[in-house]
């Protein structure tokens, strides 16, 4: 609409920071210099102005509606990402318990465990044996492992409050928030730009914090101040709000889940049907957000990535720890992008398989 | 250039998040959907991609050049704002010392003191008596108090390493970085959007951290990883880079300092010459960034703000703790904005004084 050359946009399969919905970016660009007649960018606006407070409040209302968050949960918009919460969760929640259960699902769970061990005892729970500590302050798990391409498709049963790192699959489908004690998610996959974390926390968990918890990350303090105790990452908050409105326009989480499952199913089918591509994850644990795959001829990895980029398919390189390829197909990735990827993969296999 | 209606832009005297230079905003808007032919927004780009790493490195180079940062200092780009550092500075620097000196300059210093007391002993130093602890790990001061409008125009002499919160006056004029152990500044005044903090730290202070320091805020870890240990607030980092380039185009800090001193001098003169406006700060400590002033008839405060806004002069309300008015005139505020404010103040005084 402004003469901008959209031909340059690629399909971006980045694991995070990740693609944002095009209509969100277009709106943000159009109001970049003047938000709603305020004569300034959202990022130039004080966080305690009436305009920003209204934006912040609406963003929370929209997220509550999307996730159907019960009224006995607070929603916090905090700075930093999930790794900040890896420290702040034990600081806020261990209280006098001393021990927490951490499910070892993969690489991200292991980083969370290592950080929690600074602040208390960790009982590592394996998916196979599931031996929890009867006195654990909480049980922590990672609902989706971006690097391994593993996702929980059920909510674990626990006695201890359930704490979930949903950084890479929040908002990809409806969930029953009432089953959780705390949900947290860094923004840079399904919410908005990096530098923001959403924390959804049940009221009874707000007041357990260690005195060593930095005040800006003290859940009770931030809950009492509507996350405005300090200057929050205001521009990321605004973009998160636009993403939530976009999701509502798509029909909410039920509608986006249908699309997400269809996208993932297609891609897994294309991989499974082929002799050339391989995904090692058990079907029950396959992620609908991050789909790693390997080529039968790993010596072709570089060529695959080069030709993919020429075809407008970017950021398909797998994580260094596992190699191969990975397609991250978060909410903002349209179905056409997955179709284009599958077509390219078939063509590449035909030529080099 | 894109048919955007600039008539709506106001002069924005917000204390922070604050105005950004218009050319920076225009460039960011123009490349919002496609940064340098990558086919995506900077905010959609992985932080470990070659493109982002080059941007990040260039941003550091530009900041080093602007501030003439010696090579034995590391520059970190961390998430969160100054309040996060209020906790992270004692965690990283107290080490076995146990005590730190904190100069009590005003409201922000007091918040920093309260947070530091969670992690060790604080010896509060008053400007009048200047009684420091001979064994202090460091001496902390706030170079500019946004609420009180107080600024240090000299660098204190200390035995302990000097730690300075420069959130609201970094880059406003040249400083001798070599006099400091550590300088930190949240972005939302003179650097970029909220959610980013710059930390400039001397090498010998990197390895004193308490084991309780969250890894993402551990200076040594982040220094070793070029601040990419975790996903940083990439978009704010990019905008900081554009601001640094803009500053270089203005002629660097010497040139911007001349403008800043001229802007402040004009406004203080207008206040001092008038019988209607008043600034209570001693001339030697007056801030060139934040200029609070009161009206002789405080019952006219609301009218003053309303008429100012109608004249395109926004966010002049003083902080609730001190009342009255405040003009924050950071680097991005052009001299014309100060001229317009002074003209408005004179006119208002003529009509109501």
Interface residues (C-beta under 8 A of the other chain):
Chain A: X2 X3 X4 X5 X6 X8 X9 X10 X12 X14 X15 X16 X17 X18 X19 X20 X22 X25 X26 X28 X29 X32 X33 X34 X37 X38 X39 X40 X41 X43 X44 X45 X46 X47 X49 X79 X80 X81 X83 X84 X86 X87 X88 X115 X118 X119 X186 X188 X193 X194 X195 X196 X211 X212 X214 X215 X216 X217 X229 X230 X231 X232 X233 X234 X235 X236 X239 X312 X314 X315
Chain B: X2 X3 X4 X5 X6 X8 X9 X10 X12 X14 X15 X16 X17 X18 X19 X20 X22 X25 X26 X28 X29 X32 X33 X34 X37 X38 X39 X40 X41 X43 X44 X45 X46 X47 X49 X79 X80 X81 X83 X84 X86 X87 X88 X115 X118 X119 X186 X188 X193 X194 X195 X196 X211 X212 X214 X215 X216 X217 X229 X230 X231 X232 X233 X234 X235 X236 X239 X312 X314 X315
